[in-house]
Amino acid sequence: MAHQAITPAGSAHDEHEHHETPVVFGFWIYLMTDCVLFGTLFAVFAVMRNQFAGGPTGKELFDLQGVGLETLILLLSSITFGFGALAAQAKKHGLFIFWLVVTFLLGLSFVGMEIHEFSHMVAEGHGPDRSAFLSAFFTLVSTHGLHVTCGLIWIAVVALQSFGSQAWTPRFMSKLTCLSLFWHFLDIVWICVFTFVYLMSVI
């Protein structure tokens, strides 16, 4: 009888674990497709980076100090998200929400600075229609910014869900793992953007 009582519970637990594992695995596949997307955009920028059509070059346009601050903010948000994930593992809801709010505000600051950069460039007559170089630049950087915006929406949704009955369940933690992968992936992509687009254009 004892064996019969334990076996179904164990089976249900194993089945639940096997159900959650493909979610994270599937998200890894999604990230690989995102790598292809960004790889294509980087390749396009590499081809178009010297096609200025008589317009301004990256050296004339880019402010490394401002972009460096954006980079610092996004990297810091990755650290604060890590603290939030640790709080979730410890089931410390207050601390989890605190770090998620900090991460959200940092991410929002990053997007705000990026929008300010774009609006300033457009106001100066250096929009995406000015040259092939600027078209490639705006497409690549705005695609990353759109991903960060989607990440911010996702953070807000997870924060709200943490107040519900599903908080700390394996399914909730699986969602948090996927979000963590996504957010850290955006950091890696931005480091490539900063180095390949901004830094190499100014040097």
C-alpha positions as CSV (number, residue, x, y, z in Angstrom):
1,M,0.0,0.0,0.0
2,A,2.8,2.4,0.9
3,H,4.4,1.6,-2.5
4,Q,1.2,2.3,-4.3
5,A,0.7,5.6,-2.4
6,I,4.2,6.9,-3.3
7,T,4.3,5.8,-7.0
8,P,1.5,8.0,-8.4
9,A,2.8,11.1,-6.6
10,G,6.3,10.4,-7.9
11,S,5.0,9.9,-11.4
12,A,3.0,13.1,-11.3
13,H,6.1,15.0,-10.1
14,D,8.2,13.5,-12.9
15,E,5.6,14.2,-15.5
16,H,5.4,17.8,-14.4
17,E,9.2,18.2,-14.6
18,H,9.2,16.7,-18.1
19,H,6.4,19.1,-19.0
20,E,8.3,22.1,-17.9
21,T,11.7,21.2,-19.4
22,P,10.6,21.5,-23.0
23,V,9.5,25.1,-22.3
24,V,13.0,26.2,-21.5
25,F,14.4,24.1,-24.3
26,G,12.0,25.6,-26.8
27,F,13.0,29.1,-25.6
28,W,16.6,28.3,-26.3
29,I,15.5,27.5,-29.9
30,Y,13.8,30.8,-30.1
31,L,16.9,32.6,-28.9
32,M,18.9,30.8,-31.7
33,T,16.4,32.2,-34.3
34,D,17.0,35.7,-32.7
35,C,20.7,35.1,-33.1
36,V,20.1,34.6,-36.8
37,L,18.0,37.8,-37.0
38,F,20.6,39.9,-35.3
39,G,23.4,38.2,-37.2
40,T,21.7,39.2,-40.5
41,L,21.3,42.8,-39.3
42,F,25.0,42.9,-38.3
43,A,26.0,41.6,-41.7
44,V,23.8,44.2,-43.4
45,F,25.4,47.0,-41.3
46,A,28.9,45.6,-42.1
47,V,28.1,46.0,-45.8
48,M,26.5,49.4,-45.5
49,R,28.7,51.0,-42.8
50,N,30.7,53.1,-45.4
51,Q,27.8,54.0,-47.6
52,F,27.3,57.6,-46.3
53,A,25.9,59.1,-49.6
54,G,27.6,62.4,-48.7
55,G,25.9,62.4,-45.2
56,P,27.5,62.3,-41.8
57,T,29.7,59.4,-40.6
58,G,29.4,57.5,-37.4
59,K,32.4,59.4,-36.0
60,E,30.5,62.7,-36.5
61,L,27.2,61.4,-35.1
62,F,27.9,59.1,-32.2
63,D,28.5,60.2,-28.6
64,L,30.5,57.4,-27.0
65,Q,30.0,58.9,-23.5
66,G,26.2,58.7,-23.8
67,V,26.3,55.3,-25.4
68,G,28.7,54.2,-22.7
69,L,26.2,55.3,-20.1
70,E,23.4,53.3,-21.9
71,T,25.7,50.2,-21.9
72,L,26.4,50.6,-18.1
73,I,22.7,50.9,-17.4
74,L,21.8,47.8,-19.3
75,L,24.6,45.7,-17.8
76,L,23.6,46.9,-14.4
77,S,20.0,45.8,-15.1
78,S,21.3,42.3,-15.8
79,I,22.9,42.2,-12.4
80,T,19.8,43.5,-10.6
81,F,17.7,40.9,-12.5
82,G,20.1,38.2,-11.2
83,F,19.4,39.4,-7.6
84,G,15.7,39.2,-8.3
85,A,16.1,35.6,-9.6
86,L,18.0,34.7,-6.4
87,A,15.2,36.3,-4.3
88,A,12.6,34.2,-6.3
89,Q,14.6,31.0,-5.5
90,A,14.5,31.9,-1.9
91,K,10.8,32.8,-2.2
92,K,11.3,36.3,-0.8
93,H,8.5,38.1,-2.5
94,G,9.2,41.6,-1.3
95,L,12.9,41.4,-2.3
96,F,11.9,39.8,-5.7
97,I,9.5,42.7,-6.5
98,F,12.1,45.3,-5.4
99,W,14.8,44.0,-7.7
100,L,12.3,43.6,-10.6
101,V,11.2,47.2,-10.2
102,V,14.9,48.3,-10.2
103,T,15.5,46.3,-13.3
104,F,12.4,47.7,-15.0
105,L,13.5,51.3,-14.2
106,L,17.0,50.7,-15.6
107,G,15.6,49.1,-18.7
108,L,13.1,52.0,-19.1
109,S,16.0,54.5,-18.8
110,F,17.9,52.6,-21.5
111,V,15.0,52.8,-23.9
112,G,14.4,56.4,-23.0
113,M,18.0,57.3,-23.8
114,E,17.8,55.4,-27.1
115,I,14.6,57.2,-28.1
116,H,16.3,60.5,-27.2
117,E,19.3,59.7,-29.4
118,F,17.0,58.7,-32.3
119,S,14.8,61.8,-32.0
120,H,17.9,64.1,-31.9
121,M,19.4,62.5,-35.0
122,V,16.1,62.8,-36.9
123,A,15.7,66.4,-35.8
124,E,19.2,67.2,-37.2
125,G,18.2,65.6,-40.6
126,H,20.1,62.4,-40.0
127,G,17.2,59.9,-40.1
128,P,17.2,56.4,-41.6
129,D,16.4,57.8,-45.1
130,R,19.6,59.9,-45.2
131,S,21.9,57.1,-46.2
132,A,22.3,53.4,-46.4
133,F,24.6,53.6,-43.3
134,L,21.9,55.3,-41.3
135,S,19.2,52.9,-42.6
136,A,21.3,49.9,-41.4
137,F,22.1,51.7,-38.1
138,F,18.5,52.6,-37.2
139,T,17.2,49.1,-38.2
140,L,19.8,47.2,-36.1
141,V,19.7,49.4,-33.0
142,S,15.9,49.9,-33.0
143,T,15.4,46.1,-33.3
144,H,17.4,45.7,-30.2
145,G,15.4,48.5,-28.5
146,L,12.1,46.8,-29.5
147,H,13.4,43.6,-27.8
148,V,14.2,45.5,-24.6
149,T,10.7,47.0,-24.7
150,C,9.2,43.5,-25.0
151,G,11.4,42.5,-22.1
152,L,10.1,45.3,-20.0
153,I,6.5,44.3,-20.7
154,W,7.4,40.7,-19.8
155,I,9.0,41.9,-16.5
156,A,5.8,43.7,-15.6
157,V,3.7,40.7,-16.3
158,V,5.8,38.4,-14.2
159,A,5.8,40.9,-11.4
160,L,2.0,40.9,-11.4
161,Q,1.8,37.1,-11.7
162,S,4.0,36.8,-8.6
163,F,1.0,38.2,-6.5
164,G,-1.2,35.3,-7.7
165,S,-1.6,31.7,-6.6
166,Q,0.8,30.5,-9.3
167,A,3.8,32.3,-7.7
168,W,6.9,30.1,-7.0
169,T,5.3,27.1,-8.8
170,P,7.5,25.1,-11.2
171,R,5.6,26.7,-14.1
172,F,6.2,30.2,-12.7
173,M,9.9,29.5,-12.2
174,S,10.1,28.2,-15.7
175,K,8.7,31.5,-17.0
176,L,11.3,33.4,-14.9
177,T,14.1,31.2,-16.3
178,C,13.0,32.1,-19.9
179,L,12.8,35.8,-19.0
180,S,16.3,35.6,-17.5
181,L,17.7,34.0,-20.6
182,F,16.0,36.7,-22.8
183,W,17.3,39.6,-20.7
184,H,20.9,38.4,-20.5
185,F,20.8,37.7,-24.2
186,L,19.9,41.3,-24.9
187,D,22.9,42.4,-22.9
188,I,25.2,40.2,-25.0
189,V,23.7,41.6,-28.2
190,W,24.1,45.2,-27.0
191,I,27.8,44.6,-26.2
192,C,28.1,43.6,-29.8
193,V,26.2,46.6,-30.9
194,F,28.3,49.0,-28.8
195,T,31.6,47.4,-30.0
196,F,30.8,46.8,-33.7
197,V,28.5,49.7,-34.4
198,Y,29.5,52.6,-32.1
199,L,33.0,52.0,-31.1
200,M,34.4,50.8,-34.5
201,S,32.6,53.7,-36.2
202,V,34.2,56.3,-34.0
203,I,37.7,54.8,-34.0
